[in-house]
Amino acid sequence: MCTVCGCGQGETKIESGPEHAHAPGGFSYAPRHHHHHAHAPGLSPGRMVQIEQDILAKNNAYAGANRKLWRSRGLFAINLVSSPGSGKTTLLVESIKRLAGRHPLAVIEGDQQTSNDAERIRATGARAIQVNTGKGCHLDAHMVGHAFERLDLNEGGLLLIENVGNLVCPAEFDLGERHKVVILSVTEGEDKPLKYPNMFAASDLMLLTKVDLLPHISFDVAKCIEYARRVNPKIQVLQVSAKSGEGMDGWLAWLEQGVASAKN
């Protein structure tokens, strides 16, 4: 339950895409937790907090099961989070192209509606599962576990989870990933880490994207990094541009290190 944003209950749909001949179309399921609006009549603030705590506890149990499974297979799973329009999918597409053939790789793609981003991922040749959350503003561990069942990703691979564009609720929901990676574009403003501190505190790496645009806009990189480290002193920072290729080698090296560590 999201008492902060009050996201609504909606039918979650998971579709595998045309490359999964054994899984035609997709399927829907009712999420194990139901979202209540933040101003639900008849619920006291204390009761709403208790409901949220119960839901997060259930989510954490599913996340633990995901983590155990992925570790047993030596998979490196990361949860990519950002606001809408940060360039997550463009960065993923470019990263997948550069990683082609190096490791088994698959993507779980989260959006409220449409399969546009999953189709962009599949165009690279990578496997992608689309999860549409309806009115829900984030992926949860139960959804991701169901989506993973549709993927044929075995030993020593890379699992990339692209969360719904939102810098609030995804911070609270562990999916079983090894790391959260928060993506912030230079077009968004350097104060985002202060406005959404929970997300930056929960992330191990900040990718500052679209840095090719820096000559054309007013964005203070040093101040942005200072703000991010104010809320999370341990956060790593990489500056990248999927368009120009700047910083992509460092990002891919970070992924390679993660894949290698997951195999051990």
Backbone as CSV, one residue per row, in Angstrom:
resi,resn,N_x,N_y,N_z,CA_x,CA_y,CA_z,C_x,C_y,C_z
1,MET,0.842,-1.189,0.000,0.000,0.000,0.000,0.875,1.235,0.000
2,CYS,0.517,2.229,-0.796,1.307,3.442,-0.877,0.552,4.578,-0.217
3,THR,0.788,4.783,1.077,0.077,5.861,1.757,0.638,7.220,1.353
4,VAL,1.834,7.237,0.760,2.417,8.508,0.333,1.724,9.029,-0.923
5,CYS,1.607,8.162,-1.931,1.050,8.630,-3.204,-0.385,8.184,-3.423
6,GLY,-0.835,7.185,-2.669,-2.216,6.743,-2.813,-2.507,6.080,-4.142
7,CYS,-1.534,5.367,-4.725,-1.790,4.731,-6.022,-2.885,3.684,-5.882
8,GLY,-3.648,3.512,-6.943,-4.856,2.711,-6.866,-4.658,1.256,-7.203
9,GLN,-5.678,0.489,-6.902,-5.677,-0.927,-7.232,-5.965,-1.093,-8.715
10,GLY,-5.228,-1.947,-9.381,-5.464,-2.194,-10.794,-5.002,-3.579,-11.165
11,GLU,-5.523,-4.096,-12.230,-5.135,-5.430,-12.677,-3.726,-5.391,-13.246
12,THR,-2.898,-6.279,-12.766,-1.530,-6.376,-13.254,-1.483,-7.370,-14.409
13,LYS,-0.831,-6.977,-15.496,-0.712,-7.856,-16.660,0.754,-8.115,-16.960
14,ILE,1.056,-9.375,-17.205,2.411,-9.772,-17.573,2.336,-10.439,-18.930
15,GLU,3.102,-9.911,-19.895,3.082,-10.532,-21.221,4.496,-10.837,-21.657
16,SER,4.627,-11.972,-22.321,5.953,-12.497,-22.618,6.504,-12.051,-23.952
17,GLY,5.623,-11.624,-24.851,6.113,-11.192,-26.143,6.139,-12.309,-27.158
18,PRO,6.311,-11.960,-28.419,6.185,-12.926,-29.506,7.254,-13.999,-29.540
19,GLU,8.406,-13.745,-28.869,9.480,-14.739,-28.971,9.247,-15.933,-28.073
20,HIS,8.251,-15.872,-27.183,7.966,-16.987,-26.279,6.821,-17.814,-26.860
21,ALA,7.162,-18.706,-27.764,6.123,-19.491,-28.441,5.358,-20.374,-27.474
22,HIS,6.037,-20.773,-26.388,5.378,-21.656,-25.420,4.449,-20.880,-24.494
23,ALA,4.494,-19.556,-24.588,3.661,-18.747,-23.698,2.921,-17.698,-24.519
24,PRO,1.923,-18.126,-25.311,1.238,-17.194,-26.183,0.537,-16.103,-25.390
25,GLY,0.586,-14.890,-25.966,-0.105,-13.774,-25.333,0.507,-13.437,-23.995
26,GLY,-0.303,-13.299,-23.003,0.171,-12.976,-21.669,-0.850,-13.452,-20.665
27,PHE,-0.672,-13.095,-19.415,-1.687,-13.451,-18.439,-1.804,-12.321,-17.435
28,SER,-2.917,-12.303,-16.752,-3.170,-11.300,-15.724,-3.347,-12.015,-14.403
29,TYR,-3.053,-11.316,-13.341,-3.354,-11.896,-12.046,-3.659,-10.754,-11.094
30,ALA,-4.417,-11.066,-10.083,-4.719,-10.065,-9.063,-3.551,-10.004,-8.101
31,PRO,-2.941,-8.834,-7.900,-1.807,-8.741,-6.988,-2.183,-9.236,-5.594
32,ARG,-1.188,-9.796,-4.900,-1.445,-10.314,-3.564,-1.725,-9.182,-2.568
33,HIS,-1.251,-7.975,-2.894,-1.616,-6.863,-2.029,-2.454,-5.885,-2.820
34,HIS,-3.319,-5.192,-2.142,-4.205,-4.239,-2.794,-3.875,-2.847,-2.299
35,HIS,-3.831,-1.907,-3.225,-3.500,-0.536,-2.876,-4.759,0.202,-2.432
36,HIS,-4.645,0.893,-1.338,-5.741,1.709,-0.838,-5.347,3.166,-1.010
37,HIS,-6.303,4.012,-1.272,-5.986,5.417,-1.431,-5.533,6.023,-0.113
38,ALA,-4.684,7.032,-0.213,-4.063,7.604,0.968,-5.084,8.245,1.899
39,HIS,-6.239,8.601,1.380,-7.270,9.211,2.211,-8.482,8.290,2.289
40,ALA,-8.232,7.014,2.511,-9.307,6.029,2.551,-10.245,6.341,3.708
41,PRO,-11.531,6.502,3.420,-12.475,6.829,4.491,-12.570,5.689,5.499
42,GLY,-12.644,6.053,6.766,-12.812,5.049,7.816,-11.528,4.460,8.337
43,LEU,-10.386,4.786,7.702,-9.102,4.257,8.166,-8.330,5.352,8.887
44,SER,-7.940,5.094,10.115,-7.135,6.056,10.857,-5.703,6.029,10.329
45,PRO,-4.947,7.102,10.534,-3.538,7.085,10.106,-2.766,5.909,10.691
46,GLY,-3.046,5.568,11.949,-2.351,4.438,12.565,-2.667,3.124,11.888
47,ARG,-3.927,2.938,11.526,-4.330,1.712,10.839,-3.704,1.646,9.451
48,MET,-3.640,2.790,8.761,-3.033,2.805,7.427,-1.553,2.445,7.496
49,VAL,-0.879,2.945,8.523,0.532,2.601,8.699,0.690,1.104,8.946
50,GLN,-0.195,0.515,9.754,-0.131,-0.918,10.033,-0.345,-1.739,8.772
51,ILE,-1.317,-1.306,7.938,-1.568,-2.011,6.675,-0.331,-1.951,5.787
52,GLU,0.284,-0.775,5.705,1.482,-0.652,4.868,2.602,-1.530,5.399
53,GLN,2.780,-1.569,6.705,3.823,-2.416,7.282,3.578,-3.886,6.960
54,ASP,2.321,-4.310,7.015,1.987,-5.700,6.690,2.314,-6.004,5.233
55,ILE,1.972,-5.069,4.350,2.215,-5.270,2.921,3.708,-5.319,2.628
56,LEU,4.471,-4.425,3.252,5.909,-4.436,3.026,6.538,-5.714,3.563
57,ALA,6.021,-6.231,4.673,6.542,-7.488,5.212,6.290,-8.637,4.237
58,LYS,5.074,-8.682,3.655,4.775,-9.719,2.657,5.671,-9.557,1.439
59,ASN,5.835,-8.302,0.997,6.697,-8.051,-0.156,8.120,-8.519,0.123
60,ASN,8.621,-8.233,1.326,9.987,-8.613,1.661,10.171,-10.129,1.672
61,ALA,9.104,-10.865,2.017,9.185,-12.326,1.970,9.331,-12.801,0.517
62,TYR,8.538,-12.218,-0.388,8.673,-12.551,-1.812,10.047,-12.134,-2.335
63,ALA,10.526,-10.973,-1.901,11.835,-10.496,-2.345,12.933,-11.458,-1.886
64,GLY,12.800,-11.954,-0.657,13.778,-12.907,-0.154,13.817,-14.181,-0.981
65,ALA,12.632,-14.634,-1.413,12.569,-15.839,-2.255,13.214,-15.570,-3.613
66,ASN,12.935,-14.385,-4.192,13.570,-14.015,-5.468,15.086,-13.993,-5.314
67,ARG,15.554,-13.358,-4.252,16.998,-13.206,-4.036,17.671,-14.575,-3.889
68,LYS,17.028,-15.454,-3.152,17.593,-16.790,-2.951,17.699,-17.539,-4.268
69,LEU,16.643,-17.453,-5.095,16.649,-18.128,-6.394,17.732,-17.564,-7.293
70,TRP,17.808,-16.237,-7.375,18.771,-15.618,-8.279,20.206,-15.879,-7.835
71,ARG,20.417,-15.873,-6.527,21.766,-16.185,-6.043,22.144,-17.627,-6.346
72,SER,21.178,-18.535,-6.228,21.458,-19.938,-6.506,21.836,-20.149,-7.963
73,ARG,21.364,-19.290,-8.842,21.691,-19.385,-10.267,22.870,-18.497,-10.669
74,GLY,23.418,-17.779,-9.705,24.537,-16.890,-10.023,24.144,-15.719,-10.894
75,LEU,22.906,-15.242,-10.731,22.413,-14.126,-11.548,22.695,-12.799,-10.855
76,PHE,23.075,-11.821,-11.631,23.259,-10.458,-11.133,22.023,-9.653,-11.513
77,ALA,21.205,-9.328,-10.513,19.941,-8.632,-10.754,20.033,-7.203,-10.235
78,ILE,19.657,-6.241,-11.085,19.637,-4.849,-10.653,18.271,-4.248,-10.952
79,ASN,17.892,-3.302,-10.117,16.601,-2.630,-10.183,16.851,-1.184,-10.596
80,LEU,16.477,-0.841,-11.834,16.709,0.493,-12.373,15.506,1.377,-12.076
81,VAL,15.745,2.469,-11.365,14.663,3.345,-10.931,14.959,4.774,-11.371
82,SER,13.885,5.527,-11.650,14.055,6.923,-12.063,12.689,7.564,-12.188
83,SER,12.675,8.863,-12.429,11.442,9.531,-12.820,11.197,9.263,-14.304
84,PRO,9.988,9.522,-14.814,9.729,9.330,-16.248,10.618,10.251,-17.095
85,GLY,11.079,9.714,-18.217,11.829,10.544,-19.155,13.299,10.707,-18.861
86,SER,13.829,9.906,-17.930,15.243,10.040,-17.575,16.167,9.392,-18.595
87,GLY,15.603,8.562,-19.462,16.418,7.867,-20.452,16.755,6.441,-20.075
88,LYS,15.969,5.827,-19.148,16.257,4.444,-18.711,16.281,3.473,-19.882
89,THR,15.216,3.512,-20.695,15.104,2.511,-21.764,16.164,2.722,-22.830
90,THR,16.436,3.974,-23.173,17.491,4.266,-24.155,18.839,3.767,-23.654
91,LEU,19.112,3.993,-22.380,20.361,3.508,-21.792,20.419,1.987,-21.819
92,LEU,19.292,1.332,-21.486,19.246,-0.128,-21.516,19.509,-0.664,-22.913
93,VAL,18.849,-0.073,-23.904,19.018,-0.537,-25.287,20.477,-0.440,-25.705
94,GLU,21.098,0.687,-25.432,22.495,0.879,-25.813,23.408,-0.069,-25.042
95,SER,23.110,-0.285,-23.754,23.921,-1.192,-22.939,23.826,-2.617,-23.463
96,ILE,22.613,-3.047,-23.807,22.405,-4.409,-24.301,23.145,-4.614,-25.619
97,LYS,23.120,-3.618,-26.472,23.855,-3.724,-27.747,25.346,-3.926,-27.494
98,ARG,25.882,-3.191,-26.531,27.315,-3.268,-26.255,27.695,-4.557,-25.521
99,LEU,26.718,-5.139,-24.819,26.977,-6.383,-24.084,26.687,-7.629,-24.916
100,ALA,26.268,-7.439,-26.128,25.788,-8.549,-26.962,26.758,-9.724,-26.959
101,GLY,26.233,-10.898,-26.575,27.019,-12.127,-26.636,27.906,-12.375,-25.433
102,ARG,28.048,-11.406,-24.532,28.962,-11.598,-23.402,28.363,-12.481,-22.310
103,HIS,27.067,-12.284,-22.024,26.419,-12.994,-20.924,24.975,-13.295,-21.300
104,PRO,24.393,-14.347,-20.705,22.939,-14.489,-20.784,22.306,-13.242,-20.163
105,LEU,21.268,-12.720,-20.789,20.722,-11.429,-20.350,19.234,-11.389,-20.612
106,ALA,18.480,-10.799,-19.687,17.042,-10.624,-19.882,16.581,-9.397,-19.113
107,VAL,15.421,-8.870,-19.538,14.889,-7.637,-18.961,13.451,-7.868,-18.509
108,ILE,13.133,-7.400,-17.309,11.741,-7.289,-16.858,11.395,-5.816,-16.905
109,GLU,10.412,-5.490,-17.698,10.076,-4.103,-18.016,8.782,-3.702,-17.328
110,GLY,8.826,-2.685,-16.465,7.642,-2.255,-15.738,7.102,-0.927,-16.248
111,ASP,5.824,-0.891,-16.568,5.129,0.342,-16.947,3.685,0.221,-16.493
112,GLN,3.022,1.360,-16.346,1.608,1.295,-15.996,0.786,0.763,-17.169
113,GLN,1.113,1.187,-18.376,0.406,0.748,-19.583,1.404,0.623,-20.732
114,THR,0.992,-0.047,-21.791,1.703,-0.246,-23.059,2.881,-1.206,-22.930
115,SER,3.300,-1.759,-24.050,4.479,-2.619,-24.100,5.558,-1.989,-24.971
116,ASN,5.496,-0.667,-25.130,6.421,0.020,-26.037,7.880,-0.194,-25.652
117,ASP,8.186,-0.073,-24.353,9.583,-0.197,-23.931,10.087,-1.626,-24.094
118,ALA,9.246,-2.611,-23.771,9.660,-4.010,-23.951,9.930,-4.304,-25.423
119,GLU,9.128,-3.724,-26.304,9.346,-3.934,-27.735,10.671,-3.327,-28.180
120,ARG,11.037,-2.180,-27.607,12.338,-1.578,-27.924,13.477,-2.485,-27.457
121,ILE,13.292,-3.106,-26.282,14.314,-4.023,-25.766,14.411,-5.249,-26.669
122,ARG,13.267,-5.820,-27.041,13.278,-7.026,-27.876,13.905,-6.775,-29.241
123,ALA,13.818,-5.537,-29.715,14.411,-5.212,-31.023,15.926,-5.385,-31.018
124,THR,16.545,-5.399,-29.828,17.989,-5.637,-29.727,18.312,-7.129,-29.787
125,GLY,17.281,-7.971,-29.708,17.483,-9.411,-29.646,17.436,-9.971,-28.244
126,ALA,17.327,-9.095,-27.244,17.273,-9.551,-25.851,15.862,-10.003,-25.491
127,ARG,15.783,-10.897,-24.522,14.486,-11.335,-24.021,13.934,-10.288,-23.058
128,ALA,12.642,-10.012,-23.152,12.024,-9.018,-22.276,10.616,-9.453,-21.930
129,ILE,10.252,-9.286,-20.669,8.901,-9.526,-20.179,8.310,-8.181,-19.771
130,GLN,7.124,-7.880,-20.266,6.450,-6.632,-19.906,5.505,-6.864,-18.743
131,VAL,5.615,-6.029,-17.716,4.678,-6.041,-16.600,3.949,-4.702,-16.594
132,ASN,2.655,-4.724,-16.837,1.842,-3.509,-16.745,1.140,-3.500,-15.390
133,THR,1.368,-2.448,-14.644,0.876,-2.386,-13.265,-0.490,-1.717,-13.147
134,GLY,-1.073,-1.288,-14.270,-2.368,-0.606,-14.193,-2.226,0.700,-13.443
135,LYS,-2.984,0.860,-12.376,-2.913,2.092,-11.583,-1.746,2.083,-10.600
136,GLY,-1.120,0.934,-10.430,-0.004,0.842,-9.492,1.210,1.592,-9.990
137,CYS,1.952,2.200,-9.055,3.047,3.098,-9.435,4.428,2.465,-9.271
138,HIS,4.499,1.155,-9.081,5.794,0.510,-8.883,5.636,-0.985,-9.112
139,LEU,6.743,-1.646,-9.363,6.783,-3.101,-9.340,6.916,-3.566,-7.898
140,ASP,6.407,-4.775,-7.625,6.671,-5.392,-6.327,7.303,-6.759,-6.561
141,ALA,7.770,-7.372,-5.491,8.524,-8.618,-5.615,7.672,-9.761,-6.126
142,HIS,6.367,-9.753,-5.809,5.476,-10.804,-6.283,5.315,-10.729,-7.799
143,MET,5.078,-9.516,-8.328,4.980,-9.331,-9.776,6.256,-9.796,-10.475
144,VAL,7.391,-9.374,-9.930,8.669,-9.681,-10.562,8.947,-11.183,-10.523
145,GLY,8.588,-11.826,-9.410,8.765,-13.274,-9.330,7.951,-14.007,-10.385
146,HIS,6.702,-13.563,-10.592,5.870,-14.165,-11.637,6.465,-13.925,-13.023
147,ALA,6.944,-12.713,-13.249,7.532,-12.400,-14.553,8.775,-13.245,-14.805
148,PHE,9.583,-13.437,-13.761,10.814,-14.206,-13.928,10.521,-15.644,-14.323
149,GLU,9.385,-16.183,-13.848,9.013,-17.551,-14.220,8.866,-17.708,-15.727
150,ARG,8.611,-16.614,-16.438,8.426,-16.658,-17.887,9.746,-16.534,-18.648
151,LEU,10.816,-16.305,-17.914,12.118,-16.116,-18.555,12.952,-17.393,-18.461
152,ASP,13.646,-17.679,-19.512,14.560,-18.812,-19.529,15.969,-18.274,-19.298
153,LEU,16.231,-17.876,-18.066,17.525,-17.291,-17.721,18.138,-18.151,-16.632
154,ASN,19.201,-18.831,-16.974,19.766,-19.818,-16.065,21.006,-19.315,-15.346
155,GLU,22.121,-19.944,-15.589,23.304,-19.682,-14.776,24.103,-18.478,-15.266
156,GLY,24.579,-17.701,-14.293,25.587,-16.686,-14.576,25.178,-15.580,-15.511
157,GLY,23.952,-15.121,-15.437,23.485,-14.084,-16.348,23.222,-12.761,-15.656
158,LEU,22.644,-11.852,-16.435,22.347,-10.496,-15.992,20.847,-10.271,-16.120
159,LEU,20.197,-9.933,-15.009,18.769,-9.632,-14.999,18.599,-8.149,-14.731
160,LEU,18.046,-7.442,-15.704,17.838,-6.007,-15.616,16.350,-5.741,-15.412
161,ILE,15.996,-5.105,-14.299,14.603,-4.809,-13.996,14.406,-3.309,-14.143
162,GLU,13.600,-2.905,-15.124,13.315,-1.478,-15.311,11.991,-1.171,-14.623
163,ASN,12.071,-0.432,-13.529,10.889,-0.154,-12.727,10.025,0.922,-13.376
164,VAL,8.814,1.073,-12.877,7.916,2.132,-13.324,8.561,3.479,-13.005
165,GLY,8.432,4.445,-13.907,9.006,5.764,-13.697,8.375,6.477,-12.515
166,ASN,9.097,6.546,-11.394,8.545,7.103,-10.163,9.671,7.105,-9.130
167,LEU,9.933,8.235,-8.514,11.017,8.318,-7.536,10.538,8.207,-6.088
168,VAL,9.267,7.782,-5.888,8.747,7.677,-4.524,8.601,6.204,-4.122
169,CYS,7.546,5.552,-4.595,7.202,4.214,-4.094,8.235,3.120,-4.374
170,PRO,8.896,3.098,-5.535,9.860,2.006,-5.749,10.981,1.962,-4.720
171,ALA,11.205,3.079,-4.022,12.250,3.079,-2.987,11.915,2.128,-1.853
172,GLU,10.624,1.902,-1.605,10.188,1.115,-0.452,10.100,-0.384,-0.737
173,PHE,10.076,-0.768,-2.024,9.783,-2.153,-2.377,11.026,-2.869,-2.894
174,ASP,11.558,-3.738,-2.039,12.665,-4.612,-2.412,12.129,-5.649,-3.392
175,LEU,12.840,-5.863,-4.480,12.437,-6.866,-5.470,13.297,-8.122,-5.391
176,GLY,14.306,-8.096,-4.526,15.266,-9.192,-4.460,16.543,-8.893,-5.224
177,GLU,16.661,-7.661,-5.714,17.802,-7.270,-6.537,19.087,-7.156,-5.727
178,ARG,20.215,-7.231,-6.405,21.497,-7.006,-5.735,21.702,-5.517,-5.454
179,HIS,21.312,-4.665,-6.401,21.474,-3.219,-6.234,20.289,-2.475,-6.849
180,LYS,19.922,-1.367,-6.223,19.105,-0.366,-6.896,20.047,0.613,-7.580
181,VAL,19.714,0.963,-8.813,20.476,1.954,-9.573,19.524,3.086,-9.927
182,VAL,19.781,4.264,-9.380,18.907,5.398,-9.665,19.480,6.190,-10.840
183,ILE,18.624,6.492,-11.787,19.026,7.202,-12.993,18.454,8.611,-12.937
184,LEU,19.322,9.583,-13.085,18.924,10.992,-13.056,19.509,11.670,-14.284
185,SER,18.665,12.275,-15.105,19.166,12.966,-16.293,19.484,14.412,-15.953
186,VAL,20.413,14.980,-16.701,20.827,16.360,-16.440,19.742,17.361,-16.839
187,THR,18.676,16.897,-17.462,17.567,17.781,-17.815,16.565,17.938,-16.674
188,GLU,16.770,17.227,-15.566,15.775,17.190,-14.498,16.030,18.178,-13.359
189,GLY,17.226,18.654,-13.203,17.527,19.529,-12.065,18.378,18.827,-11.040
190,GLU,19.392,19.542,-10.551,20.371,18.899,-9.666,19.861,18.660,-8.249
191,ASP,18.682,19.200,-7.914,18.192,19.040,-6.544,17.314,17.811,-6.348
192,LYS,17.174,16.945,-7.364,16.341,15.755,-7.222,16.739,14.883,-6.015
193,PRO,18.036,14.697,-5.716,18.368,13.869,-4.539,17.814,14.424,-3.231
194,LEU,17.678,15.742,-3.137,17.121,16.340,-1.924,15.605,16.256,-1.907
195,LYS,14.991,16.306,-3.082,13.537,16.227,-3.164,13.033,14.807,-2.924
196,TYR,13.819,13.809,-3.338,13.430,12.406,-3.217,14.526,11.631,-2.485
197,PRO,14.813,11.997,-1.239,15.972,11.420,-0.551,15.877,9.915,-0.324
198,ASN,14.664,9.380,-0.119,14.547,7.945,0.153,15.072,7.110,-1.003
199,MET,14.785,7.543,-2.237,15.244,6.780,-3.394,16.765,6.799,-3.508
200,PHE,17.356,7.962,-3.294,18.819,8.056,-3.425,19.514,7.382,-2.246
201,ALA,18.869,7.391,-1.089,19.429,6.674,0.057,19.379,5.166,-0.145
202,ALA,18.365,4.685,-0.886,18.196,3.244,-1.100,19.052,2.713,-2.246
203,SER,19.643,3.601,-3.027,20.384,3.188,-4.226,21.879,3.118,-3.954
204,ASP,22.526,2.181,-4.622,23.977,2.029,-4.485,24.751,2.779,-5.560
205,LEU,24.067,3.082,-6.665,24.718,3.759,-7.784,23.769,4.791,-8.372
206,MET,24.282,5.979,-8.663,23.531,6.987,-9.403,24.164,7.138,-10.775
207,LEU,23.358,6.943,-11.805,23.794,7.195,-13.171,23.270,8.562,-13.580
208,LEU,24.176,9.468,-13.846,23.811,10.789,-14.340,23.827,10.716,-15.862
209,THR,22.625,10.752,-16.470,22.493,10.492,-17.895,22.321,11.773,-18.713
210,LYS,22.440,11.597,-20.021,22.293,12.686,-21.009,23.344,13.773,-20.819
211,VAL,24.553,13.372,-20.387,25.591,14.368,-20.125,26.078,15.044,-21.402
212,ASP,25.720,14.496,-22.565,26.060,15.180,-23.819,25.349,16.521,-23.943
213,LEU,24.282,16.720,-23.156,23.516,17.969,-23.206,24.068,19.047,-22.278
214,LEU,25.065,18.723,-21.465,25.567,19.674,-20.474,26.005,21.021,-21.070
215,PRO,26.619,21.048,-22.261,27.008,22.357,-22.810,25.820,23.262,-23.145
216,HIS,24.636,22.691,-23.210,23.474,23.449,-23.678,22.483,23.801,-22.578
217,ILE,22.737,23.347,-21.359,21.771,23.574,-20.283,22.488,24.046,-19.018
218,SER,21.704,24.528,-18.073,22.247,24.962,-16.796,22.053,23.841,-15.781
219,PHE,23.109,23.108,-15.512,23.055,21.990,-14.575,24.392,21.892,-13.883
220,ASP,24.383,21.933,-12.548,25.610,21.902,-11.766,25.897,20.463,-11.331
221,VAL,26.787,19.794,-12.066,27.095,18.381,-11.792,27.655,18.202,-10.388
222,ALA,28.592,19.052,-9.998,29.221,18.916,-8.678,28.190,19.068,-7.564
223,LYS,27.265,20.009,-7.733,26.247,20.221,-6.713,25.305,19.024,-6.639
224,CYS,24.944,18.455,-7.786,24.077,17.285,-7.825,24.719,16.116,-7.078
225,ILE,25.998,15.883,-7.338,26.706,14.794,-6.671,26.810,15.067,-5.169
226,GLU,27.044,16.337,-4.812,27.100,16.709,-3.398,25.760,16.416,-2.714
227,TYR,24.660,16.760,-3.375,23.334,16.510,-2.804,23.090,15.009,-2.642
228,ALA,23.478,14.232,-3.665,23.274,12.783,-3.595,24.049,12.191,-2.429
229,ARG,25.274,12.666,-2.221,26.108,12.117,-1.146,25.714,12.681,0.214
230,ARG,24.955,13.766,0.207,24.428,14.286,1.467,23.397,13.302,2.036
231,VAL,22.591,12.699,1.160,21.584,11.739,1.639,22.118,10.313,1.658
232,ASN,23.198,10.055,0.906,23.786,8.712,0.869,25.293,8.837,0.637
233,PRO,26.077,8.947,1.700,27.521,9.167,1.550,28.229,8.070,0.761
234,LYS,27.630,6.874,0.691,28.308,5.747,0.032,27.913,5.572,-1.434
235,ILE,27.009,6.409,-1.948,26.519,6.187,-3.304,27.633,6.404,-4.331
236,GLN,27.733,5.479,-5.272,28.651,5.644,-6.379,27.976,6.494,-7.450
237,VAL,28.766,7.206,-8.237,28.217,8.063,-9.284,28.985,7.835,-10.583
238,LEU,28.237,7.609,-11.650,28.813,7.519,-12.990,28.073,8.490,-13.904
239,GLN,28.815,9.161,-14.768,28.227,10.086,-15.731,28.254,9.439,-17.108
240,VAL,27.096,9.363,-17.747,27.011,8.631,-19.012,26.151,9.370,-20.027
241,SER,26.379,9.024,-21.276,25.508,9.447,-22.370,25.323,8.273,-23.311
242,ALA,24.088,7.789,-23.395,23.795,6.698,-24.324,23.941,7.173,-25.766
243,LYS,23.751,8.462,-25.989,23.809,9.009,-27.352,25.244,9.149,-27.857
244,SER,26.112,9.760,-27.037,27.494,9.980,-27.471,28.423,8.835,-27.105
245,GLY,27.999,8.010,-26.136,28.848,6.915,-25.670,29.734,7.293,-24.504
246,GLU,29.745,8.563,-24.120,30.568,9.005,-22.999,30.192,8.264,-21.723
247,GLY,31.194,7.729,-21.043,30.977,7.065,-19.766,30.413,5.657,-19.862
248,MET,30.071,5.198,-21.057,29.454,3.878,-21.179,30.415,2.759,-20.793
249,ASP,31.700,2.936,-21.055,32.671,1.897,-20.688,32.699,1.685,-19.185
250,GLY,32.620,2.779,-18.426,32.616,2.669,-16.974,31.369,1.968,-16.456
251,TRP,30.230,2.268,-17.057,28.965,1.634,-16.688,29.000,0.145,-17.010
252,LEU,29.503,-0.208,-18.182,29.578,-1.619,-18.555,30.572,-2.367,-17.661
253,ALA,31.654,-1.700,-17.279,32.627,-2.324,-16.375,31.978,-2.606,-15.012
254,TRP,31.122,-1.682,-14.550,30.404,-1.898,-13.290,29.495,-3.115,-13.404
255,LEU,28.798,-3.246,-14.530,27.937,-4.411,-14.746,28.756,-5.696,-14.806
256,GLU,29.876,-5.649,-15.520,30.731,-6.838,-15.649,31.241,-7.292,-14.281
257,GLN,31.610,-6.323,-13.453,32.083,-6.668,-12.109,30.969,-7.336,-11.304
258,GLY,29.765,-6.840,-11.470,28.628,-7.428,-10.764,28.328,-8.841,-11.218
259,VAL,28.365,-9.049,-12.524,28.121,-10.389,-13.073,29.172,-11.365,-12.556
260,ALA,30.434,-10.917,-12.548,31.519,-11.783,-12.080,31.338,-12.127,-10.600
261,SER,30.937,-11.139,-9.788,30.773,-11.392,-8.349,29.600,-12.313,-8.066
262,ALA,28.555,-12.231,-8.905,27.368,-13.080,-8.697,27.665,-14.556,-8.992
263,LYS,28.638,-14.804,-9.840,28.976,-16.184,-10.198,29.728,-16.889,-9.077
264,ASN,30.346,-16.104,-8.198,31.167,-16.697,-7.135,30.338,-17.122,-5.936
